[in-house]
Amino acid sequence: MHDKGLDAIGAFPFRTELSLGPLIDFWTRAGDEESAICAAMGRLVREQVQAAPGLGDPNPDAALLERHGDLVDVLMSAEFPPPCGSTPTAPP
């Protein structure tokens, strides 16, 4: 089914930008937590981000996001918990 409403609007009328910077900041600060687990996760994420230059830049390249997909998944887990098991949005 085709949605004619979207055609009537035309191009998305707002500027969009993808930035993982706030999530990187969140995880970096977690490395300073008193909780040993949070601190360990934060340090691990910090190390992985340092090995992925450009990931914190605005609008990172799709190839960069794909190459560091596991790290992006961890970063995003601060806002969106990963699905459990096989779901329509998770690989089998």
C-alpha positions in Angstrom: 0.0 0.0 0.0 1.3 3.4 -1.0 1.0 6.3 1.5 0.0 9.4 -0.5 0.3 11.6 2.6 4.1 11.4 2.5 4.1 12.4 -1.1 2.1 15.5 -0.3 4.7 16.6 2.2 7.7 16.2 -0.1 11.2 16.1 1.3 11.5 16.0 5.1 11.4 19.7 6.0 13.9 19.6 8.9 17.7 19.3 9.0 18.6 15.9 10.5 21.8 14.8 12.1 23.0 11.6 13.6 25.4 12.0 16.5 26.6 9.2 18.8 28.5 11.8 20.8 26.0 12.1 23.7 26.0 8.3 24.0 29.8 8.1 23.9 29.8 10.8 26.7 27.4 8.8 28.7 29.5 5.6 28.5 32.7 7.5 29.1 31.3 9.0 32.3 30.1 5.5 33.4 33.8 4.6 33.5 34.1 7.0 36.5 31.3 5.3 38.4 31.8 3.6 41.8 30.1 0.5 40.6 32.7 -1.9 39.4 30.6 -3.2 36.6 29.6 0.2 35.3 33.2 1.4 35.6 34.4 -1.6 33.7 31.8 -1.2 30.9 32.7 2.5 30.6 36.4 1.8 30.3 35.8 -0.9 27.7 33.5 1.4 25.7 36.1 4.2 25.9 38.8 1.9 24.6 36.7 0.7 21.7 35.6 4.3 20.8 39.3 5.3 20.7 39.9 2.5 18.2 37.0 3.8 16.0 38.0 7.3 15.0 35.2 9.3 13.5 32.4 7.4 15.3 31.7 10.4 17.5 31.6 12.8 14.6 28.2 14.2 13.4 26.7 12.0 10.7 29.3 9.2 10.7 29.7 7.2 7.5 27.4 4.2 7.1 30.4 2.0 6.4 32.0 3.1 9.7 28.7 2.3 11.6 28.6 -1.1 10.0 32.2 -1.9 10.7 31.8 -1.0 14.4 28.2 -2.4 14.6 28.8 -4.2 17.9 30.1 -1.0 19.5 27.2 1.0 18.1 24.8 -1.6 19.6 26.4 -1.2 23.0 26.3 2.6 22.7 22.6 2.5 21.7 21.8 0.1 24.6 21.9 3.0 27.0 18.6 4.2 25.3 17.2 1.2 23.5 17.6 -2.2 25.3 18.6 -5.0 22.8 15.9 -7.5 21.9 16.0 -10.8 23.6 16.0 -13.9 21.4 14.8 -14.1 17.9 12.3 -11.3 17.0 11.3 -9.6 13.8 14.0 -7.0 14.5 16.8 -9.3 15.6 18.7 -11.8 13.5 17.9 -15.4 14.2 
